[in-house]
Amino acid sequence: MLVQSVDSVRTDKLYNACSEFAGSLFYEVFKKMYDSIPKSDLIPRTPAQEWFTNMLFYEYSKQVAKDNLKSLVRTIYERLAQNAYQ
């Protein structure tokens, strides 16, 4: 019984790490997409706005990985679990 709970905790941690990895990939995609939009000097951007935008993209990417990229996360998880738990 204890062995199963340790394995399930290990599995949950690995799955969460895979989800975070997929989220970090899409964070970079969101950031590159945003950076490709032409910016105007009419209204200068403050460091606080930059920080907020980066945090917003990070949260978006976590949510996308959790809700919409389950197949990608599952594939990454299966590949890592296959190598790690043999």
Secondary structure, DSSP 8 states (H G I E B T S, - for coil): -HHHHHHHHHHHHHHHHHHHHHHHHHHHHHHHHHHTS---SSS---HHHHHHHHHHHHHHHHHHHHHT-HHHHHHHHHHHHHHH--
